[in-house]
Amino acid sequence: MEEEKLEADVVIYNTVIDGLCKYRHPDDALDLFNEMENKGIRPDVVTYNSLISCLCNYGRWEDAATKGRGWHGTLREMSQRGLVGNTVTYNTLIQGFFQAGDCESAQQVFNRWFLGVPPDIWTYNILLDGLCKNGKLEKALVIFQDMQKSEMELIFTIILSLKGCARL
């Protein structure tokens, strides 16, 4: 692209970063993220979501957290750039922490994220599934009861998560 004088924008970078992640090149995705910043192209929420998801999917919890110096730092870094995490951002962080076996951080993200971004049904699904798989059955039950009080629509996958809890 540079040879033909085409200027890459955030959409092009996001597409390439996402592609690198899907084809198992997380280091190249991180390098491209850094290149993007060095060229003055501002990452957006999609950029962060892709990179966090990529690093979590490949078990690179440390890199996902330290990109912004911990999940608090990631959100702070985004905020300093005028970006607000969305449901995908938070769901990805929660799921990543559960995959790493860090239930406490997953719950901290859930408990502290209500800054204008309401959790969705998938958030609760991730939360219940992660708590059950990590043996936190009482906490899962409390979350489920909170869902019922809020009249959150229960879907089949949540019922399956709870059935999985019952088998533990």
SULCOR-V586457 format. One record per residue. N is the residue number from 1. RES is the residue in one small letter. PHI is phi in whole degrees, 0 to 359 (999 if undefined). OMEGA is omega in degrees with one decimal (none if undefined). D_LAST is the distance of its C-alpha to the last C-alpha in Angstrom with 2 decimals. Layout:
N&RES&PHI&OMEGA&D_LAST / N&RES&PHI&OMEGA&D_LAST
//
This chain:
1&m&999&-178.2&53.83 / 2&e&295&-179.9&55.70 / 3&e&297&-178.7&58.44 / 4&e&265&177.5&59.07 / 5&k&63&173.6&58.97 / 6&l&273&-179.6&55.98 / 7&e&265&178.0&54.15 / 8&a&282&175.7&50.39 / 9&d&245&-176.5&48.76 / 10&v&299&-179.9&45.25 / 11&v&295&179.1&44.28 / 12&i&295&177.6&45.41 / 13&y&300&179.7&43.65 / 14&n&300&-179.6&40.40 / 15&t&296&-178.9&40.72 / 16&v&291&177.9&41.42 / 17&i&301&179.4&38.67 / 18&d&298&178.0&36.14 / 19&g&297&177.5&37.59 / 20&l&300&179.0&37.47 / 21&c&294&-178.4&33.80 / 22&k&294&-179.9&33.05 / 23&y&259&170.5&35.09 / 24&r&63&175.6&33.38 / 25&h&233&-176.3&36.10 / 26&p&296&178.8&34.51 / 27&d&295&177.6&37.32 / 28&d&295&177.8&39.92 / 29&a&296&176.8&38.19 / 30&l&297&178.3&38.34 / 31&d&299&-179.8&41.96 / 32&l&294&175.6&42.82 / 33&f&301&179.3&41.31 / 34&n&295&177.1&43.55 / 35&e&299&179.3&46.50 / 36&m&304&179.4&46.01 / 37&e&296&-179.3&46.20 / 38&n&297&179.1&49.19 / 39&k&273&177.3&51.03 / 40&g&81&177.3&50.58 / 41&i&267&-174.1&48.27 / 42&r&281&174.6&45.82 / 43&p&297&175.7&42.17 / 44&d&245&-177.8&40.63 / 45&v&300&179.2&37.13 / 46&v&297&178.4&36.57 / 47&t&301&180.0&37.58 / 48&y&298&-179.5&35.10 / 49&n&300&-179.9&32.26 / 50&s&298&-176.8&33.05 / 51&l&292&178.6&33.34 / 52&i&298&179.2&30.19 / 53&s&299&-179.9&28.17 / 54&c&302&-176.6&29.92 / 55&l&294&177.4&29.32 / 56&c&294&-179.0&25.61 / 57&n&298&-179.6&25.23 / 58&y&259&176.1&26.94 / 59&g&70&-178.2&24.98 / 60&r&263&-176.0&28.02 / 61&w&303&-177.6&26.32 / 62&e&299&178.8&29.21 / 63&d&295&179.9&31.79 / 64&a&297&-179.2&30.10 / 65&a&283&-174.4&30.07 / 66&t&278&175.3&33.48 / 67&k&308&177.4&35.25 / 68&g&242&-179.4&35.72 / 69&r&60&-179.7&35.08 / 70&g&90&-176.6&31.50 / 71&w&297&175.4&29.94 / 72&h&298&-179.3&32.24 / 73&g&293&177.7&35.08 / 74&t&300&179.6&34.19 / 75&l&292&177.9&34.34 / 76&r&294&178.0&37.44 / 77&e&301&178.0&39.09 / 78&m&298&-179.2&38.50 / 79&s&298&178.9&39.89 / 80&q&297&178.1&42.93 / 81&r&268&-179.9&43.63 / 82&g&81&-179.1&43.50 / 83&l&256&176.0&40.19 / 84&v&242&176.6&37.33 / 85&g&300&177.6&33.82 / 86&n&248&-177.7&32.51 / 87&t&302&179.1&29.17 / 88&v&298&179.3&28.78 / 89&t&303&-176.2&29.53 / 90&y&291&178.0&26.91 / 91&n&299&179.9&24.19 / 92&t&295&177.7&25.02 / 93&l&298&-179.1&24.91 / 94&i&299&-179.2&21.55 / 95&q&296&178.4&20.01 / 96&g&300&178.4&21.87 / 97&f&295&177.3&20.60 / 98&f&297&178.5&16.92 / 99&q&299&178.8&17.85 / 100&a&277&-178.6&19.51 / 101&g&80&-178.3&16.55 / 102&d&260&-177.5&18.81 / 103&c&297&-177.4&16.84 / 104&e&298&179.3&19.80 / 105&s&294&178.1&22.34 / 106&a&300&179.9&20.41 / 107&q&290&176.7&20.30 / 108&q&297&178.0&23.93 / 109&v&301&-179.1&25.02 / 110&f&299&-175.6&23.47 / 111&n&290&-173.0&24.93 / 112&r&250&-171.1&28.32 / 113&w&272&-171.9&29.10 / 114&f&289&178.3&30.52 / 115&l&251&179.0&34.04 / 116&g&89&179.5&35.16 / 117&v&241&-177.9&32.33 / 118&p&287&175.5&29.95 / 119&p&292&177.5&26.37 / 120&d&250&-178.0&25.84 / 121&i&299&179.6&23.16 / 122&w&290&176.3&22.07 / 123&t&300&-179.7&21.75 / 124&y&294&177.5&19.24 / 125&n&298&178.7&17.38 / 126&i&299&-177.8&17.35 / 127&l&296&-179.9&16.39 / 128&l&296&179.9&13.41 / 129&d&298&-179.5&12.16 / 130&g&296&179.1&12.94 / 131&l&296&179.9&11.44 / 132&c&296&-178.6&7.96 / 133&k&296&179.8&8.39 / 134&n&259&173.7&9.81 / 135&g&74&-179.8&7.39 / 136&k&263&-171.6&10.07 / 137&l&293&-179.8&8.58 / 138&e&295&178.5&11.93 / 139&k&294&177.7&13.95 / 140&a&297&179.8&12.44 / 141&l&296&177.8&13.34 / 142&v&298&178.7&16.75 / 143&i&298&179.8&17.41 / 144&f&300&178.9&16.65 / 145&q&295&175.7&19.01 / 146&d&298&177.9&21.55 / 147&m&298&-179.3&21.51 / 148&q&297&179.4&22.29 / 149&k&295&-178.2&25.08 / 150&s&274&-179.7&26.58 / 151&e&60&175.5&26.60 / 152&m&296&-179.5&24.91 / 153&e&294&177.6&24.71 / 154&l&274&179.8&21.24 / 155&i&242&-173.2&20.94 / 156&f&304&-177.1&19.03 / 157&t&296&177.6&17.07 / 158&i&291&177.4&15.72 / 159&i&299&177.5&14.71 / 160&l&297&177.6&12.90 / 161&s&301&-179.5&11.10 / 162&l&292&175.6&10.07 / 163&k&296&175.9&9.11 / 164&g&298&176.3&6.82 / 165&c&298&-176.5&5.33 / 166&a&297&-179.9&5.53 / 167&r&282&-177.6&3.81 / 168&l&285&none&0.00
//
